Amino acid sequence: MTETIGAVAPARKRPIPGPRGHPVLGSIREIQRDNIQAFIDAWREYGDIVHFRGPLTVNLLVHPDYVQRVLRDNYANYPRPTFVADKLKSIVGEGLVAAESDRWAHARRNSQPAFHPDLITQSAQIFKESTADMLAGWQEKAEHGTPFDAKSEMMHLTLTNLGKALFKANWGEQVSKVEPIVALALAHTHKRLTSPIDPQRFPLKSTKAFNAGLASLDEIIFGAINERRADAAGGTDLISILLQVQDEETGEKLTDEQVRDEVIGFFIAGHETVSSAMSWTWYLLSKNPESWRRMRDEVDSVLGGRTPAAEDVPKLEYTSRVLLEAMRLYPPIFVLMRCAKEDDEIGGCHVPAGSNIVLCPYVTHRHPEFWENPEGFDPDRFTPERAAGLHRMAYFPFSGGPRKCIGNSFAMMQMPIVLAMVTQQFRLNLIPGEQPVPETAISLRPRDPLMMTLERI
């Protein structure tokens, strides 16, 4: 056998560093106990790419370059892990939220017309009316100084807006029932995703409550589908659009079950993420009175006392920056999971096929190389001048790449209108001594009631 003179062996990619953890369980206990703290601690010790051992083996990628590799540059190599998709399907079936590849692209095309810019603009009137109703109900609370749960109020408001804008349904009677169901469904699914043994396989109390809650959601959604099917004129709402979809090859229309699968993801995510973002926004404004004053001044200047319209939203620049900054500090979807189909190299490290990948906006949004004073609340970091050089994946509260959230324009029309209208009448103040704790349950919501009082303007 001969050797090639002068041949250079290929450089060996370094393994991904990370904590050793428990000999059997690895880091699963720390991740289950507090996802965010486990990821923050590991990132600070091991750097921008971290390997967690155990029954749930994952690689945390923090640097925006690595995020871009997974979500944009090589996104076809990084679908969701099968175990994640399977657990999501227990809620959303074969709909857009859990779909992959061609099925996802097909579902996205089916739903996209409901998010046409003209329809989003028309939804502004719904947002105004629902917010006005909410504010009318706040008058007595303000008069008597009654503390109230701002998180629950935002849940009620966003669910009402979602029902009227996307489904042309008035869910006033169902709102109080839906809120705890959604909270339970998200917490139960998150536990399933971080547990080595799936609790859904056992007749536990939590499993029975999850199944019963899902049945209640189905009852509401199938009721809305039946109403839309009975409307011969059709409509521009999401359910009506889906009922008109025909298979390109067979010409067949979607069944009620298929429409349900597409709708339920929007039903849950469409109000849960927006309500979480607004809840954290009120908390941060309460803690930062100068930012609240600037937002109030802008609202007065732009609107002059009238209620906002869709065309006012681009003019509410500081108000929008407040929302962007709140979602930087508390991104509603704080974790994204992917799985490498084929070997890859990221950050000089070997990423074998089959590797589970975790992207955590909560951590990346605090990276000091890209964010000055990362723990501080500074809406002006999103001015055009300061944001001009920002890495495109240093900020991704709506995910990124081809799978960027389909409802981001819906959210960014709704939230500034709500903030402006509330600010015209009230200031929300956190009750002294209250310190909200983030609950890591698919979305990043305050764990407990967000108790606040109203100060009339």
N, C-alpha and C positions, 0 to 999 in steps of 0.2 A: 504494500500500500504506500502511496506517495503523498506528501503534503504539499500544498501550494505555498511557494515561497512568498513571504510578504503579505499573506492574507490577513485581514483584520476581522476578528469575530464581531458580530453585531452587538451593539451596546445592550446590556441587560436592563430592562425596565425595573425600577425599584418597586418593592411591594408597598402597599398602602399602610401607613402607620396607624396605630390606634390602641386603645386600652385593652389589656388582657382580660379584665373582668373575671367573673366566676369561672372555675374550671369547666363546669357543665353549662351553666346558664348564660355565661358571657355577660353582656351588658343589658340583658332584657329587663332586669329589675329596675335599673336606673331609667331606661327608656319608658317603661310602663309608669313609673312613679311620676316622672316629669319629663316629657319629651324635650321641651325647650331647654331646660337646665342641663340635661344630659348632652344635648348637641352644643350648647354654648360652652360648657366646660371642656368638652373634648376638642372643640375647634381652637380654644385658647391654648390648650396644651400641645396639640399635635399639628395644627395648621389647617390649611384650606381643603384638605382631603383626608378623611378619617375613616378607618375600618372598624366596625363594631362586630365582635364575635358573638356566638350564641345560637340558640334555636332560630332566632330571627337575625340573620347576618345581613348587614347593610353597610353601604359606603356613603358617608355624608360628603357632599360636594358644596363648598361655600363660595369660592372665588367666582365672580361673574363670568370669567372666561370658561370655567367648567360648566356653569349653568347654561351658557350659550351653546356649548358643545352638545349638551343633552337635549335642550329644547328647540334648538334651531339648526345648527350646522350638521348634526348627525341624528336628527330626531327620529328617522325611520328605524334606527338601531335601538331606540329606547321606548318601547311601548310600556304600558303599565304592567307590573308583575301579575301573573295569572291569579295569585291568591288575593290580590287587591281587587282586581276586576270581578272575581267571583263573589266577594263579599259585598261589593257595591251592587251587583246584580240582584242580591236579595232584596234590595229596595227598588232599584230603577230598572230591573229586568234587562232587556236588550237595548235600552234607549241610549241616547247620545252620551250621557255622562260616563257610562261604563264601556261603551263601544270602542273598538280599535280598528285601525287600518281602513279597508274599503267600507266596512259597516259604519265606521265613524263618519267618513266623508259623505256617505249617503244620508245619514241622519242629520248631519250639519246642513246639507243642501235642503233637506225637507223643512227644517226649522228656520232657516235664514230669512225667508220673506217676512216673518213676524217681527224681525228686528230691522226692517228697512228704516232709513233715517226719517222718512216722512211719518211713519207710524210712531217712532220714538218722539218726534216733535208733537204729534197729536196727544201723546200720553201726558204731556206736561199739564194739560187741563185737569186730568184725573188726579195727578199728584197734588195740584193746588186745592182741589175740592176735598180730598181726603185729609190733607194737612189742616185745612180750615176747620173741618169737623173735629179733629183732634184738639186743636187750640181752643175751640169753644168748650170742650170738656175740661180743659185745664183751668178755666177761669175761677171756678170754685176752689180748686186746689191752691191757686195763687192767693185768693182772698183770705183763706184760713191758714196759709203756710203749711199745708198738709204735705208731708214727704210722699214721694211716689217713686215707683220703679221705672226709671228711664229705659232700661233694657226691654222690659215688657211692653212699654208704650211704643218703642221703635219696632218691635216684632209685630204688634197689632197693625201699625201703620203700613209697614212694608208688605205684609200679607194682604191687606186691603188693596193696596196699589197694584200688587201683582195680579190679584183676582180680577180687578176691573180692567187693567191695561192689557194683560196677556190672554186672559181667558173670558173676558166679558161676563164675569160672574161676581155677584155680591156675596162675599163670605162673612158678612157681619156676624151671623149667628155661630159660625164655625170657628172664628178666630180664637176664642178662649180655649177651645178644645184642641186646636191644632198646635198651639205653642208648646205645651208639654210633650206632645207626641213627637214633634220634630227634635226637641232637646233629647228625649230618650233615644230616638233612632240614631242620632249622631253619636251620642255617648256609647251606645251599645256597639255600633259599627266600629268606632275607634278602638274599643276594647278588643273586639275580634281581630283587628289588624295588628295589635301589639301583644296578643297572647299566643303562646306556643300551642295551646289547646283551645280550639274554637268553642266558646260557650254556647253558640247556637246549636250545637249537637246535643245539648242536654236540656231536659225539661226544667230549667231554672226559672225562678220568678222573673228575672230580667228578660229571659227569652220569651216567656209567655206575654209579658207586657209589650215587648217589641212586636210580636206577631199581631197582638190585638190592636196596637196603634197603627200598624201598617194596614190592617183591614179597615180601620176607620178612615184613613187617608184615601184608600181605594174607593170607599163608598162616596166620598165627596167628589173625587175626580171622575168616576164613572157617571155620577149624576150630572156633572157638567158636560161630559161627552154626549150623554143622551139628549140634553137640552140643545146642544149644537146640531146633532143629527136631525132633530125635529124642526130645525130652522131651515126651511127650503132655500131661503135667500142666501144662506152662507154668511161669511163675514171675513174680517181681516185679523181676527184674533188667532192665537196659536192653534187652538183646537180646531177651529174651522179650516185653517190652512192645512193642517195635517189630515183632516177628513177628506180633503180634495186631492191629496197626493195619490198618484198612480204609479205602479211598478213599471219601469221603462220597458221591460221585456214582456210581462204578462198582462199589463194593463189593469191588474187588480189593485183595489184600494186597501188602505190599512184597516186592520180589524180594530175593534175597541181595545183589545189588549195591547196591540202595538202602539196605538195612540196613547194609551195610559203610560206605557213605558217611556215614551218620549216626554210626556208632560210632567211626570212626577219628579224628575230631576230638576226641572225649572221650579216646580212647586216648592221643593225644599231649599235648593241652593239659591233660588232667585230672591227669597226674602231673608233667609238666614244670614247670608254674607253681607247684604246691605244693612240689615238691622245691627249686626255686630259692628260694622264700620262706623255707623252713626252713634252707637252707644259709646264707643271709645272716643269718638270726636267730642261728645258732650263732656266726657270725663276730662279730656286734655284741655278743652277750653276753660273748664272750671278751674283747673290748676294753672292756667296761663292767662290771666286777666288782660294783659296787653294785647294778646292775639285776639281775644274776644272783642275788645274795643275796636281794633282795626277792622275786624269783620263787620261789626255793627256800623261803623262809619262808611264802609264800602256799600253795604246794603242800603243805607240811607241815601248815599250819593247816586247810586245807579237807579234805584227804584223810586225815590222820592215819596215813599209812603204807599205806593200801589203794590199789589201782589205781583210776583215775578211771572213772566211768560218765558216760553222756550228761547226766544231770541235774546233774553237777558242773561241766560246762563253763561255764554262766553265772556260777558262783561263782568261777571262776578269772579274776577281773577283771584283775589286773595281768598275768597270763600272756597274756591276749588283747590287752592294750594293747601288750605287747612285740611281738607279731606285727604289729599294726597299724602300729607305728612302724617296724619292719623293712621293711614293704611301702611305707611312705612314702618311705624313703630308697632302697630298691631294689625298685620295683614290678615284679613278674614280667613283665607286659606293659607295656613302657615306651613304646610308640608305637602310636597308633591313626590310621588314615588314612581320610579321607572325601573326597567330591568334590561340589561344588555343582551341583545340577541346574539351578537358576535363579539369577539375580542376587540378591545379598543385601548387607546392610550390617552390618559387625561392627566395633565400636570406632571408628566414624566413617569407616571405610575401605570402599571399594567392593570387593566380592568377586564377580567376574564368574562367570557360569555356566561350568562346566567347570574351575573352579579346584580343584586338589588341596589338601587341608587335612591338616595334621599336628597331632595333639594328643599331647603328650608328658608323661605323668604325672611322669616323673623331674624335669622342669623345673618344672611347676606345683606339685609337692609341695615345692619349695624357694622359692616366692615369698615374699619378706620381708614383704609386706603382710598375709599370712595365717598365716605361720609364724615365730614368734620363734626366733632361733638356728637357722635352717633346716638347717644341716649337722650340728647336734648330735643325739645320740641321747637322746630324752626321752619315754619311754612315757606319762608323766603328761599330756602334751599331749592325750591322748585320754580323760581323765577327763570324766564328764558335765558338770562345771562349766566346764572349759576348752574343751570341744568344742561347748558349747551355741550359741555365736555363730559357729561356723565356716561359711564358705560351703559350700553343699552340693556344689559341684564343685571345691573346693580339694583334695579327696582322692578319687581314683577309680581305685584299683588293680584293681578288677573292672569297669572301664568304668562306664557310667552310662546312665540313661534306659531306654527299652524294651529295648535290647540289652545290659543289664547281664548279666554272666556267670551262666549258669544254674546253675553249680556252686559259687557262692560259699558257700552254706550247707554243702555237702559239705566244702569246704576248711576252713571255720571250725569244724567239728566235729572234723575229723581233727587239725589242727595243735595245738590246745591239749592234746589227749590225748597226742600224741607228746611234746610239750615237757614235760608234767608227769611222764610216766613216765620219760623220760631223766633229768630233774632229780632224781628220787628216788634214782637210783643213781650218776650220774656228773656231773662237770663237764667240759665240752669246752674245751680250751685250744689256741689257735692256736700253731703252731710258731713260735718267735722268728724274726723276720726275714721271715716270710711276709706278703705284702700282696696279697690277691686283687684281680684286675682284672676289672671287668664286661665280659662278652662280649655285644655287641649282636647277637643272632641270633634275632629274633622275641621270645623271652623273654630276660630279663636274668639270666643265670646267671653264676657265677664262670667265667672263661675256662679256668683251669687247675685241677688237683686242689686241693681245699681241705684241706690237710694239718693234722691236729689230733691231740692226744693226749688220753687219758682219765684223769681224776683220780677215783678211787673216793670216794664220799661216806661 
